[in-house]
């Protein structure tokens, strides 16, 4: 029976990690792995998280199950940051549950959309590769449209054309901020256009908010999504704490549902619980509990926001220096200065990416996506020189 299975290709990013680790060159540069790096190249644990974890060790009295919804204290503490402090539940129309990372949130959102009758997902490409993999695994149809234009801005015309051709049974998957892999976000004007198109449309919005706080700030990064949610009756939201709390391996995320009327929440939420139970039974608790402790303590919250601001400022600094470098051979780096988050796409072909790796020790995804946080003041000149060498 099992011999009927087809061989699956290895994960390209995992293979890249192994190649980088095996490279003996001291000046090699890792731009492939999608985690934040400091100016010294490390991925540290937030001090606020360390303090929360110590408090958890000192005070936790049980490791008993919490249920498929996870730590609801975590979910409720997170909601004001996601949906606004005034009324984060929007009168009972929004509720959520904990998930294993943002990936778990995306999986639950797409599975619930399918259960509700969605058969086709509209998605701007390129996108995070796992988006398409989850869509395919669920047996949903993917309708791709161009996310960005050649001059490095969001292709709002392609999006509006996709929405104009969509209808009942369709959903659209949108990145809330810090688009992965391009770094090209929708402007406030774009979000206004998206909102006006979806306000009277049967198309279901699904928002993946995986990098809040790493673009322009916690409030600014959520504004486009919040305006959209205020205008549409229903929406599904996947959220990740892995990046803005540095909890990658602890897999901390959430899934939120917005319903048209508060009275519908019980039925919808029951489906979320059933899907979570079938997928992972119960989410891991430790990371979510640490986030809850941070968000329930004013001093720890302030410490976390300060650490997050330092991350954001470093990313802005690297983007600014790349933009200042201007032309690197055939690659114009100036658009990177107006993009957001950790990722950017460079217009490189396979041979150029291989030459960067083989000749210069620069490692990046085969798509041309780079993690700009992998660059520092020390290695950035080498990167620009290497890019110039392989594209001139």
WOFENGI-V79856 format. One record per residue. N is the residue number from 0. RES is the residue in one letter. PHI is phi as a letter, one per 20 degrees, with the letter a starting at -180 (NA if undefined). PSI is psi as a letter, one per 20 degrees, with the letter a starting at -180 (NA if undefined). OMEGA is omega as a letter, one per 40 degrees, with the letter a starting at -180 (999 if undefined). Layout:
N,RES,PHI,PSI,OMEGA
N,RES,PHI,PSI,OMEGA
//
This chain:
0,X,NA,g,a
1,X,f,h,i
2,X,f,i,i
3,X,f,i,a
4,X,f,q,i
5,X,e,q,i
6,X,f,p,i
7,X,e,q,i
8,X,f,q,i
9,X,f,q,i
10,X,f,p,a
11,X,f,h,a
12,X,f,h,i
13,X,f,h,i
14,X,f,h,i
15,X,f,h,i
16,X,g,g,a
17,X,f,g,i
18,X,f,g,i
19,X,f,g,a
20,X,f,h,a
21,X,e,i,a
22,X,f,p,a
23,X,f,i,a
24,X,f,p,a
25,X,f,h,a
26,X,d,k,i
27,X,f,q,a
28,X,c,p,i
29,X,d,o,i
30,X,d,j,a
31,X,e,g,a
32,X,f,p,a
33,X,e,l,i
34,X,c,q,i
35,X,f,q,i
36,X,c,q,i
37,X,f,r,i
38,X,f,i,i
39,X,d,j,i
40,X,n,j,a
41,X,e,r,i
42,X,c,n,a
43,X,f,r,i
44,X,e,p,i
45,X,g,q,i
46,X,f,h,i
47,X,f,h,i
48,X,f,g,i
49,X,g,g,a
50,X,f,g,i
51,X,f,g,i
52,X,f,h,i
53,X,f,g,i
54,X,f,h,i
55,X,f,g,i
56,X,f,g,a
57,X,f,h,a
58,X,d,i,a
59,X,f,p,a
60,X,d,i,a
61,X,b,q,i
62,X,d,k,a
63,X,f,r,i
64,X,f,q,i
65,X,d,h,a
66,X,o,r,a
67,X,f,h,i
68,X,f,i,i
69,X,m,b,a
70,X,e,o,a
71,X,f,h,i
72,X,f,h,i
73,X,f,g,a
74,X,f,g,a
75,X,f,h,i
76,X,f,h,a
77,X,f,h,a
78,X,g,g,i
79,X,f,h,i
80,X,f,h,a
81,X,e,g,a
82,X,d,i,a
83,X,o,q,a
84,X,f,h,a
85,X,f,g,i
86,X,b,m,a
87,X,f,h,i
88,X,e,i,a
89,X,l,l,i
90,X,m,k,i
91,X,n,j,a
92,X,e,i,i
93,X,c,p,i
94,X,b,r,a
95,X,b,a,i
96,X,b,q,a
97,X,f,q,i
98,X,c,r,i
99,X,f,n,i
100,X,m,r,i
101,X,f,h,i
102,X,f,g,i
103,X,f,h,i
104,X,f,g,i
105,X,f,g,a
106,X,g,g,a
107,X,f,g,i
108,X,f,g,a
109,X,f,h,i
110,X,f,h,i
111,X,f,g,i
112,X,g,g,i
113,X,f,g,i
114,X,f,h,a
115,X,e,i,i
116,X,o,j,i
117,X,f,p,a
118,X,c,i,a
119,X,c,p,i
120,X,d,o,i
121,X,e,p,a
122,X,b,p,i
123,X,f,p,i
124,X,c,q,e
125,X,f,q,i
126,X,c,r,i
127,X,g,p,a
128,X,g,h,a
129,X,f,h,i
130,X,g,g,a
131,X,f,h,a
132,X,f,g,i
133,X,f,g,i
134,X,g,g,a
135,X,f,g,a
136,X,f,h,i
137,X,e,i,a
138,X,m,j,i
139,X,e,q,i
140,X,e,p,i
141,X,d,p,i
142,X,d,o,a
143,X,e,q,i
144,X,c,r,a
145,X,f,p,i
146,X,e,h,a
147,X,c,q,i
148,X,e,r,a
149,X,f,h,a
150,X,e,j,i
151,X,n,k,i
152,X,c,r,a
153,X,f,p,a
154,X,e,n,a
155,X,f,h,i
156,X,f,h,i
157,X,f,h,i
158,X,f,g,a
159,X,f,h,i
160,X,f,h,i
161,X,f,g,i
162,X,f,h,a
163,X,f,h,a
164,X,e,i,a
165,X,e,r,a
166,X,a,b,a
167,X,g,p,a
168,X,n,j,i
169,X,d,q,i
170,X,c,q,i
171,X,c,p,a
172,X,e,o,a
173,X,d,q,i
174,X,e,p,a
175,X,f,h,i
176,X,a,r,i
177,X,l,l,a
178,X,g,p,i
179,X,d,o,f
180,X,d,j,a
181,X,e,h,a
182,X,m,j,a
183,X,e,o,a
184,X,e,r,i
185,X,f,p,i
186,X,f,r,i
187,X,g,h,i
188,X,f,h,i
189,X,f,g,i
190,X,f,h,i
191,X,f,h,i
192,X,f,g,i
193,X,f,g,a
194,X,f,g,a
195,X,f,h,i
196,X,f,h,a
197,X,e,i,a
198,X,g,h,a
199,X,d,k,a
200,X,d,q,i
201,X,f,i,a
202,X,f,p,a
203,X,e,p,i
204,X,f,p,i
205,X,c,p,a
206,X,d,p,i
207,X,d,o,a
208,X,d,n,a
209,X,d,i,a
210,X,c,k,a
211,X,g,p,i
212,X,n,i,a
213,X,e,i,i
214,X,e,e,a
215,X,d,j,i
216,X,p,r,a
217,X,g,g,a
218,X,f,g,a
219,X,f,h,a
220,X,f,i,a
221,X,d,i,a
222,X,f,g,a
223,X,f,g,i
224,X,f,g,a
225,X,f,g,i
226,X,f,h,i
227,X,f,g,a
228,X,f,h,i
229,X,f,h,a
230,X,d,i,a
231,X,d,q,a
232,X,f,h,a
233,X,c,q,i
234,X,a,q,i
235,X,c,p,a
236,X,c,p,i
237,X,d,p,a
238,X,c,q,i
239,X,c,p,i
240,X,d,j,a
241,X,f,h,a
242,X,e,g,a
243,X,f,i,i
244,X,d,j,i
245,X,m,k,a
246,X,d,l,a
247,X,g,g,a
248,X,f,i,i
249,X,e,i,i
250,X,l,m,a
251,X,d,o,i
252,X,b,a,i
253,X,b,q,i
254,X,c,p,a
255,X,d,q,i
256,X,d,p,i
257,X,d,p,i
258,X,d,r,a
259,X,f,h,a
260,X,c,q,a
261,X,g,h,a
262,X,f,i,i
263,X,e,i,a
264,X,f,h,a
265,X,g,g,a
266,X,f,g,a
267,X,f,g,a
268,X,f,h,i
269,X,f,h,i
270,X,f,h,i
271,X,f,g,i
272,X,f,g,a
273,X,f,g,i
274,X,f,g,i
275,X,f,g,a
276,X,f,h,a
277,X,f,h,a
278,X,e,g,a
279,X,b,j,i
280,X,m,f,i
281,X,b,q,a
282,X,f,q,i
283,X,f,q,a
284,X,e,h,a
285,X,g,g,a
286,X,f,g,i
287,X,f,h,i
288,X,f,h,i
289,X,f,g,i
290,X,f,g,i
291,X,g,g,a
292,X,f,g,i
293,X,f,g,a
294,X,f,i,i
295,X,e,i,a
296,X,d,o,a
297,X,g,h,a
298,X,f,g,i
299,X,f,h,i
300,X,f,g,i
301,X,f,g,i
302,X,f,g,i
303,X,f,g,a
304,X,f,h,i
305,X,f,g,i
306,X,f,h,i
307,X,f,h,i
308,X,f,h,i
309,X,f,h,i
310,X,f,g,a
311,X,f,g,a
312,X,f,h,i
313,X,f,g,i
314,X,f,g,i
315,X,f,g,a
316,X,f,g,a
317,X,f,g,i
318,X,f,g,i
319,X,f,g,a
320,X,f,h,i
321,X,f,g,i
322,X,f,h,i
323,X,f,h,i
324,X,f,h,i
325,X,m,c,a
326,X,e,p,i
327,X,d,n,a
328,X,m,c,a
329,X,e,j,a
330,X,d,p,i
331,X,e,o,a
332,X,e,i,a
333,X,f,h,i
334,X,f,h,a
335,X,f,h,a
336,X,f,h,a
337,X,d,j,i
338,X,e,r,a
339,X,c,q,i
340,X,n,a,a
341,X,e,i,a
342,X,d,q,i
343,X,b,q,i
344,X,d,p,i
345,X,d,q,a
346,X,f,m,a
347,X,d,q,i
348,X,e,r,a
349,X,g,g,a
350,X,f,h,i
351,X,f,h,i
352,X,f,h,i
353,X,f,h,i
354,X,f,h,i
355,X,g,g,a
356,X,f,g,a
357,X,f,g,a
358,X,e,h,a
359,X,c,i,i
360,X,m,k,i
361,X,d,o,a
362,X,d,p,i
363,X,b,r,i
364,X,f,q,a
365,X,f,i,i
366,X,f,i,a
367,X,n,j,i
368,X,f,p,i
369,X,c,q,i
370,X,e,o,a
371,X,f,h,i
372,X,f,i,i
373,X,f,i,i
374,X,e,q,i
375,X,c,r,i
376,X,f,h,a
377,X,e,g,a
378,X,e,i,a
379,X,f,g,i
380,X,g,h,i
381,X,f,g,i
382,X,f,g,a
383,X,f,g,i
384,X,f,g,i
385,X,f,g,i
386,X,f,g,i
387,X,f,g,a
388,X,f,g,a
389,X,e,i,a
390,X,d,i,a
391,X,e,NA,999
//
